Structure formats: C-alpha cells, structure tokens
Amino acid sequence: MPIEASRGGGDIVAPRSAGDAALGRDRPASALTVRVQWPERGLVLVRIGGEVDLASLPRITEIIRQRLTAARLHTAILDLSQVGFASSAVLELLMLAYNAAGRRDARLLVVPGTGQVHRLLELTGLSALFDQAADVEEALTRACR
C-alpha cells in the first residue's frame, strides 16, 4: 500500500513510490496532492493537483468516495485546475464523482482549469455533462446560492 503523508494546510500527499516518501520543499511538481476542505456545512471542496493517471486513481477515488458519502452533503466541488498531467483516468474519476453525487441528490461542480482536464472534457464531448465553473471562487459562490 502506498505511503501517504499529511502536510500542514490539509494537504494529503500520496507519493507514487517509496522513493518519493521523503517529502519537503523539493517535492516533485508531479506528486499527487489532494486537499479537502469543508467551507460550510454540507459543502465539500476537493482540490487535486499533480498527476492523475491509473497509478493515482485508486487513492483519489477512495478520498472522493468517502467525502461524497458524508451526511448532509448538498454540494461537492472538484477542483482539477492544478492537475499537471491527466490521462483518461481523470474521466473515470469524474464519472465516479458524478454518479456518487447523483445517488446522493447532491450537486457536483467541476473546476477543470484550462489545461489537460479541460482538453480531455472537450475532446470526449463530456464537457456538457458536468456543471463547470471557471475557478474555485465562482464554484463557491454558485454553491452557496
């Protein structure tokens, strides 16, 4: 099982291998980071950065699954704007979040950013399926209405 290290500020850094376990300022830019925040009751914000691929997918999906089963959840915001590399696994992650939110009658807002996640959504035609926001601030404003 991969090592997970908790860092200040709520970040969960999941190293891709045992060699990545020594975390610090020299952490590779591609390291997976997941930050979970609860800005208000019933609203969860999950920020993902680094690489989203088949190797990181199980760790991310478990975090998403846990957060989307929280009691009284009305909105989940999935911020993917800091994802540097996104394989097709990010589409699986988005579909998992979409389906989990739907089962809970919760709203899912996606912040794809302007990078690879945005391009994948456009290329696959899935962009229209997701309620998207330009940035986290817009998503929070819309979620709090």
Residue, then its C-alpha position, 0 to 999 in steps of 0.5 A: m500500500p502506498i505511503e501517504a503523508s499529511r502536510g500542514g494546510g490539509d494537504i494529503v500527499a500520496p507519493r507514487s513510490a517509496g522513493d518519493a516518501a521523503l517529502g519537503r520543499d523539493r517535492p516533485a511538481s508531479a506528486l499527487t496532492v489532494r486537499v479537502q476542505w469543508p467551507e460550510r456545512g454540507l459543502v465539500l471542496v476537493r482540490i487535486g493537483g499533480e498527476v492523475d493517471l491509473a497509478s493515482l486513481p485508486r487513492i483519489t477515488e477512495i478520498i472522493r468516495q468517502r467525502l461524497t458519502a458524508a451526511r448532509l452533503h448538498t454540494a461537492i466541488l472538484d477542483l482539477s485546475q492544478v492537475g499537471f498531467a491527466s490521462s483518461a483516468v481523470l474521466e473515470l474519476l469524474m464519472l465516479a464523482y458524478n454518479a456518487a453525487g447523483r445517488r446522493d441528490a447532491r450537486l457536483l461542480v467541476v473546476p477543470g482549469t484550462g489545461q489537460v482536464h479541460r482538453l480531455l472534457e472537450l475532446t470526449g464531448l463530456s464537457a456538457l455533462f458536468d456543471q463547470a465553473a471557471d475557478v474555485e471562487e465562482a464554484l463557491t459562490r454558485a454553491c452557496r446560492 
